[in-house]
Amino acid sequence: MRSAPKNLLTDVAGLKVGNADDATLKSGVSVILCDEPAVASVHVMGGAPGTRETDLLAPEQTVDTIDAVVLSGGSAFGLDAAGGVASALAAAGRGFAVAGMRVPLVPAAILFDLANGGDKDWGTEPPYARLGREALAAVSADFAIGTVGAGAGATTATLKGGLGSASARLENGVTIAALVAVNAVGQATIGDTGHFWAAPFEIGDEFGGRGFPSPLPADAAALRHKLQPSAGANTTIAVIATDAVLTKAQAKRLAMVTHDGFARAIWPSHTPFDGDLVFALATGKVPLGNPAFDMIEIGAVAASCMARAIARGVHAATPAPHDTVPTWRQRFGA
């Protein structure tokens, strides 16, 4: 396994990512656009999810493919971002054909970043529909990570979170890639150190190259989380994508096993106050030789990509006025 050229979600051909954010608001939106409708599913493991159109992603439901995925800050207000994206896609002629109409299918998930020091006094019109349209207009094969898009206002227990991405290419030619907005109850680093829980999966020095601390600090397993969390106040939301040919049921399985990457990169994860979920996308460009066997490797590599993406999102965060927690670089240096 090796990282693909960009080490981004867009190493999966047929996907583009756009980010839009507001520094005063300390929040933003990320859009994943499929050049062609892609097979999709989702799996939720957090106790406080906020979602749109996730029921249709169950394997037994009618439609197999979707047009885009939206990750947004703003808690429930952020669900408006998907409406902005869907409206823009409909105007461009995209969407599922039904009764002579086109209905873009745009599942979405949100994270809670309302109490991060940003100005959320938006009156009666939350800005997320606009930010969704702006993110869609910005889609590209190249995009920034860190304090951008859905990760613009993200935090963890001890450090700023952010938008992270990572990819890998298998020997059989399949590409797997992850995109994640890290806003977890728990922490991505070990104890009071700058070492990431995801260290065993790091490729090169993509998030500092520090490995595990030796010896492990005595308090490495001590629980550190955001004080007095309220329901729905956090969340890590993510997309795992591949160019492999997958059924909707296989995409569901891929989303499920990718949650292992959360558990390997965040301690604790999947808490009652997180809305942790993973969307899975399959663009269907590379046939599998032995699907049952190949899914073992794809699932394992997907989990490692997700762990790497989480660490990269935290590692790449940048400081901004009124931050409530420091960035990794502020606390631990370059």
C-alpha positions, 0 to 999 in steps of 0.5 A, a space after each residue: 500500500 502507498 499513498 496516491 499522488 495527492 493524498 486527498 479524496 480526489 485521488 479517486 477519479 470522478 470526485 471533486 471537493 469544494 470548501 467554503 467558510 467564514 472566518 467571523 462565523 468560524 464555520 463552513 461547508 465541504 461538498 463532495 461532488 460526483 462527476 457521475 452518480 456514485 453508489 453510496 451508503 452510510 453508517 452511523 455510530 455516534 449517539 447524536 447524529 444530525 443528517 439529511 437523506 441518509 435513510 435512502 442510503 440503506 441497501 434495501 432502498 430504491 435508489 443506488 446512486 447519489 450526486 453529492 455529499 455535504 459535510 457542514 458545521 452549524 449543527 441543525 442550521 447546517 443542514 440548509 447547506 445541502 438544500 443550497 447544493 441541491 438547488 444549484 445542481 437542479 439548475 444545472 440539470 443534475 438529479 434523479 429523473 422522476 415524473 419528468 423532474 430532476 431531483 438531485 440526491 445530496 445526503 448531508 451530515 452536520 457537526 456542532 461548532 456553535 460554541 467555538 468563539 465565532 459570531 453566530 448572530 445571523 438573525 433569521 437567515 443562517 448562512 449555510 445554504 449560501 455556503 453550500 452553493 459557494 462550496 459547490 462552485 469551488 469544487 476541484 481536484 485540489 483542495 486545502 485541508 485544516 481550518 477550512 470548509 466543514 473543519 473551519 470551526 472544528 475542535 477536539 478535547 485538547 486541540 483545534 480539529 479540522 478537515 483532513 484527507 488521505 488516500 492509498 492505492 492497492 496493488 490491484 489498482 484500486 484507490 481508496 481515500 478519506 475525507 473527514 471533519 474532525 470535531 470530536 469529544 475526545 482527542 487525537 493525540 496521546 496524553 499531553 504529547 504531540 504524538 498521534 494515536 494514528 501513528 502506526 498508519 502514518 505514511 512518511 511524515 504526513 502528520 509530523 512523523 513522530 510515531 508513538 512516544 517511547 515509553 508511552 506516558 502513564 496517562 496515555 489511556 486516561 479519558 480526556 474529553 470536552 468538559 460538560 458536553 451537551 447532546 449533539 455538541 460534537 461529531 466527526 463526520 466523514 466520507 470514504 471513497 473508492 473507484 472499485 465496483 461495489 454494490 450498495 450492500 458492499 458500500 454499507 459494509 465499507 462505511 461500517 468497517 471504516 469506523 475502525 479508523 475513528 477508534 484508532 485515531 480518536 480516544 474516546 470515539 463514538 460517544 453518546 455526545 458524538 454524531 460520528 458517521 461515515 458515508 461510503 462512495 464507490 465510483 465503479 471504475 475498477 472491477 474486483 477480481 475476487 470481491 469477497 477476498 478483496 473487500 477484506 483489504 479494501 476495508 482494512 486500508 479504508 480504516 487506515 486512511 480514515 485514521 490518517 485523515 483524522 490526524 492530518 486534519 488536526 495537524 494542519 489546523 491553523 490559528 484564528 482570533 477567538 479560538 477556544 483551544 490551540 492548534 497542534 503546531 502552536 502547542 507542539 511546534 512544527 
